Amino acid sequence: MNQDEKYRQMTEPPVGRLICSLAVPCVISMLVTSFYNMADTYFVGMLNSNAATGAVGVVFSMMAIIQAVGFFFGQGSGNYISRELGKRNYEEASHMAATGFYSALAVGLAICILGQIFLKPLAFFLGSTQTILPYTEAYLRVILIGAPWMTASLVLNNQLRFQGSAKYAMYGIVTGAVINIALDPLLIFTFRMGIAGAGWATIISQFISFCLLYYGCSKGSNIRIRIRNVSLKFSYFKLIFQGGLPSLARQCLASLATICLNHAAQPYSDAAIAAMGVVQRVTMFGASAMLGFGQGFQPVCGFNYGAGLYKRVREGFWFCVKYSFILLLGIGTLGFIFAPQLISLFRDDPDVIACGAVALRFQCVSFCVQSWIVMSNMMQQSMGKTIPATFLSVARQGLFFIPMVLILPSFWGLLGIQMAQAAADVLTFLCAVPIQIAVLKKLPYQNRLQ
């Protein structure tokens, strides 16, 4: 398929059918990614130690920082690439692809080196207690080794999606996930590596994913990643910043929120830290299908917005909001009913189950409002609306969640921690409605003349 055929593929078929065709591999990728993110928690939980399970939750915030870098360069370059392909500016898209990829690789290497140097203070900063510290250091030390290719993989994944080549992204992600799940029990139990084995399983599988994604960029009409196309012009980094800031803000605040959550849960025992870590993984898995659906919408939004086909952008947004709301309503209902059973899958400890089930049920009550929040954010980001997209990105995990998790425990103790995310979701939704309506009103009803 050449670039002209790709353009027609993204701008001519019915919007709903096109989004679904692109969303299927994204949904599969997100589900599998969430599943293997939970695999470490599941197998480490079999070590029969709340401290080990808690350490996985603590290091999760560091992984969120690594992911923040990857999403910053991936979304920042990918959003621009999709709009330029919509305008048929293929050379500009090629320069942006190489610049985003190699920049992420360099920053990932810096994270690896600095993290190893300051490992112990970093572990405490992330929310580790003295009892959890040995497990945190063992797991974190290994995860940091993989930071360069973990960040670069996310860039390739996003760039492939924004070009409408989600299948190539799916192949890399799914293969890595299957290998991770296979390596976890082998390294943790058979080779007796303990929690460090979970870390090695993660970074080995991520490296294989990276290799497959890089290979995928050389197939079909996908943009080739060539170092000679790297451009160190300020204008490119400004565009990456504008397109990637919402993702960077969202992921960094997700990491900061997890750190605050770990510190808030410390007075209530290692079981509370373990429980909240498990709840984060479970809710991430529940939301992954909706996120994949939105990722199928993003290239459609970017391509058609760049091509001036505004009616298709508007139609795609309402299509995604409607069906993702129905999906999340169903998932939230099931999660509320089976909350104790879901928590017990990862840690069969009465204290962890009791704490985690309450927190999970609170989040399930507000789960469906994420459909509007996430789809609004993805649409604004794909259109290059940096300010509203960044605000929505920081609202849920930063502007509202962090104050909630710090303030509510003063009134309700552990219950305040358990309800903090649900309260933040509702407040974010109340802000997202008028912001997105304003964006939709400014979007022209007539297509731009070609």
N, C-alpha and C positions, 0 to 999 in steps of 0.2 A: 504494500500500500504506500503510495507517495503522499506528499504533503497536501496536494489538492484533494485527493480522495479522503484524507483525514479531515480536512476542512468540511467537506460535504457530509461526512459521517457525523460530525459534531453539530452541524447547523441545520440539517434538513429533516431527519426523522422526527416523529412525534416525541415531544419532550418527555412524557412519562415513560414511554418505552425505552428511550435512550438512557434516561437516568437509571432505570432498573437494570439495563444491560451493563452499565458501568458500575452500578452499586453491588451487584452480585459478587464479583471478585473482591471488592473492598470489604463487604460484610464478612466474607469468608476469612480474609486477612485479619480483620479486627477481632473476630471471634477466636481465631486460632492464636493470635497474639495475646489476647487476654487469657486464653486457656493456658498457654505456656508461662505467662506471668504468674498464674496461680499455681503452676506445677511446683515451683520452688517452695512456695508456702505449704503446699500439700505434703511434699516429701520431707521437707525439714520438720514439719509437724509430727512426722512419724519418729523423730528422734526423742519424743516424749520430754520435751523441754520447752517451757513457756519462754525462757530466755532466748533460745534459738529461734523460735517463731517470732518473738518480738524483734530480734535482730534483722530479720527479713523485712519487717515493717519499717524499721529505722532506715535501712539502706535503700528502701523504696524511694525515699525522698531524694537521695543522691542520683538514683536512676532517672528520676523526674527532671533533675537539672541537666543530665546528659541528653535526655530526650528534648529538653527545651532548646538546647543548642541545635540539635538536628532539625527540629520543627521550625526554628527561626530561619535557618538557611534554606530548608526545604520548602516551606510555605512561602518565604519571601521571594525565592527564585521561581518557584512553581507558579505562583499567581501571575507573576509578570510574564513567564513563558506562555501560559495559556492565552493571555490577552494578546501577546505579540503574534502567536500562531493564528489567532482569530483575525488579526490584521495582515497576516501572511508575511510578517517580518521575520523570516527564518534565521537570518544571520544574527540578529539581536538576541533571539532565543538561544542560539548556540553559545554565545558569549556568556550569557547569564547562567546557563546550565553548568559550564565549567567553573565559573567564578564561585557559585554557590557551593559546589561539591568540594573544591579544594580548600575553601575557607573553613568549611565545617571540619574537614580532616585535620587542619592545623589547630583549630581551637580544641578539638577532641584530644589531640596529643598534649596540649598544654594542661588540660584537666587531668590527664593521666599522670603527668610528671608532678604537678603541684599536689595532687591528691595523695600520692605516695609519700611525698616529703612531710606533709602535715596530717598523716593518717589518724593519729590518736585525737588531736583536738577537733578534727573534722567529725569523727565518730560521736564525740560529746555534743558538738554543735547540732548534729542531726537528731539528737534526742536520746542517745544511748545512756543507760544507767551503768553503774559499776558491775552489776551482775550480768548484764547483757554484753558489756564491752568486748570480752574475748571473742564472742561469736560475731559481733559487728565488725571487728577488725579483720577477722579471717575471711568474711564474706566480701567486705568492702574492698580489701586489698586486691582481690581477683577481679571484681567488677570494674575497677578503675583501669585495669590493663586493657580492657576492651573498649574504652571510651572513644578512641579514634574511629574505629570502624562502626561502632554503634551510631555515632553522630552522622557519619558519611552514609550509612545505610538508610537512615531516615530521609536524607536529602534525595537519594536516588528513588526511594519509594514515592515520595511526594512528587518529584519531577515526572516520573512515569505516569502517575495518576493524572496529573494536570495536562499531560499530553493525550489523555484518553486511552492509555495503555495499561489499565489497571490489572490486566491478566498477567503481564510480566512481573508486576509488583507482587501479585498474589503468589506466583510460583516461588519467588525468593523467600517471602515471609513464611509461607506454609511449610516449605522444606526445612527452614531453620527451626520452626516450632516443633515439628515432628522429631527432629534430631535432639532438641533440648529435652523433650519429654522422655526420650529413650535414654539419654545420658544421665539424667537426674538420679534414678535409682542405682544405675551402674556405678557412678562415681561416689555417691553418698554412702551406699551400703556395701556393694561388692568390693570396691577399692578402699573402703573405710576412710574416705576423705572428709566425712561429716559435712558441715555447712559450706566449707570451701569447695566441696565437690559440686554443690548447687551453683556456685559462682562460675566454676570452670565450665559446667554444662551450658550456662547462659552465654558466656563469651565465645565459646567454640561454635555454638549454633549460630550466634550473631555474625561471626566471621564467614561462615558458609553462606548465610543469607546475603551478606555484603557481596561476595563473589558472584552469586547468581544474579543479583540486581544489577551489578556492573555489566555482566554479560548481556542482560536484557536490554541495556541501553544501546547495544550494538545491533539489535535485531529490528527488522521492519523499518518503519519510517521514524523510529525514535531518534532523538537528538544524541549524537555521539559525544561522550565526555572526553575532550582532548585538552591537555595542559596548555597547548599553544593558544587556545581560545580564552584562557583566563585573562580578565581585564581588571586591573587595579584602579580603574577610574572611580572617582568619588561618586559619580552618578549611579553606578551599578550598586554600590554599597548603600546608597541612599534608598534606592528602589527595594533592595533586600530588606532594609530596616523598615520601610513603610509597609511592605507586604508581610514581613515576618514578625513585626512587633506584637500584634495580638497573640500569636502563638507563643512567643517568648514570654510575654507577660503572663499568659495563662499557665504555661508549664512551670515557670519560676515560682509563681504564687501557689501553684499546686504543691510544689516542693516545700515552700515556706509554710503552707497550711499544714502539711504532714508533720513538719518539724514542731510547729506550735501544738498540734494535736498530741504528738508524743510527749512533749513537755507537760501539757495539761493532764495527761493520763498517768504520769509518773507517780503522783501521790496515791493513786488507787491500785498500785501493784503492777507487776510484769504481765499479769493476766489481762489487765485492762489495755495495756499497750498492744499485746498480741491480738486481742479481740478487735480493736479498732483497725489494726493492720489487715486482718482477715476481711472485715467489712469493706474496706477500700477495694480489695481485690474482687470481691463478689459484685459490688456495685459497678465496678469498671467492666466486668464481664457482661453484666446486664445491659449496660449502655453501649456496648461495643457494636451491636447490630445497628443501632440508630446512628452511631458515628460513621459506620461504613456506608450507610444510606446517604448521609450528608456528604461523604467524600465522593460518592458517585455524582452528586449534584454540583460539586465545585468546578470540575473541568467544563461541564455544560454551562454553568454560570459565567465562568471566565471567557470561554470561547465566544459565546453569544453576546456577552456584554462588549467584548472587543470588536465583534463584527457589527455592533449596533442593532442586534435583534432583541430589543428590550422586552417584547411580549413573551418571548421564550424564557427569559430570565424570571419574569414575574410568575409565569405559569409553573415553572420548575420549583420555585419557592413554595407556593401553596400546595403543590403535589407532595412535596417532602414533609411539610408540617403536618398535613392531614394524616398521612400513613405512619409517620414516626410517632405521632401522638397515640394512635391506636395500638401500635406495637408496645410502647412504653407503659401504657395503661395495663395491658395484659401481663407484661413482665413484672410490673410493680405489684399487681394483685397476687401473682404466684409467689413472689418474694416475701410478701407480708404473711401469707399463709404458712409457708415452709421455712421461715427464718431460722428457727433452731436447728432444723435438719441441715440447712445449708452451711451454717457455722460449724456444725459438728463434723462436716466432711474434712475440714482442715485442722481442727484441734478438738479432740474428744476430751475436753476438760470442762467440768460443770461451771466454773467461774467464767471461763472464756465464752462458753455458749450463752450463759445468762446475760452477760454484758453485751455481746455481739448481736444477739437476737433483737434486743430493744433498739439498738442503734440502727440495725438494718430495717426494722419496721418503720421507724421514723422516716428514713430515706425513701422507702417504697411509697409512702403516702404522697410525697412531692415529686416522685420520679417523672411523671408524665409532662410536667411543665418544662422539662429540659428540651422537649421537641422544639418549642418556639425559641428558646434561648440559643440552642446550638445552631439551628438552621439560620436564624437571623445573623449570628456571628459569622458563619461560613459564607453567607451571601455577601455581607459587607466586606469581608476580607478578600473574597475573590474579585470584587468590584474595585478594590483599592481604596475603600473607605476606612482609612486607618484609625481615625479618632473614635467613631462609634464602635468599630470592631474591637479596638483595644479596651474601651470602657467595658464592654460586655465580657471580654476575656478576663479582666481583673475583678469584675464584680462578684462572681460566684465564689471563687476561692480566696480572694483577697479582701476586697472592700467590705464584704459581708461575713464570710466564713471566719476569718481570723479574729475580728472583734467578737463574733458570737462564741467561739471556742474559748476566748479569754474572759468574757464577761459572764456568760450563762452559768458556768460552774460556781461562781460566787453566790448565786441564788439557789441553784438546784443540785450542786455537787456533780456527781458522775452523770446524772440524768441530763444536765446541761450540756455536757460533752456529747452525749448520745443524740441529742436533738439539734445540735449546732448546724449540721449540713442541711437538714431539711429546712430550717429557718432561713439559711442563706439562699437556698434555691427559690423559695417563695419571694423573698425580697428582690432577688435578681430578675425573676419573671416580671414583677411589677414595674421594674425599670425598663426591661427589654421591650415590652409592648409598645409604649409611645415612641421609643427610639426607632424601632423597626418600621412602624407605621410612617414616621417622618421620612425614612429612607425610601419606602415604597412610593410615597407621594411625589418625591423628587425624581423618581425614575420615569422617563418619558413613556407615554402610552403608545406612541407611534415609533416604528423602527426608523433608524437612521438610513437615509438614502445611500445606497452603495455606489 
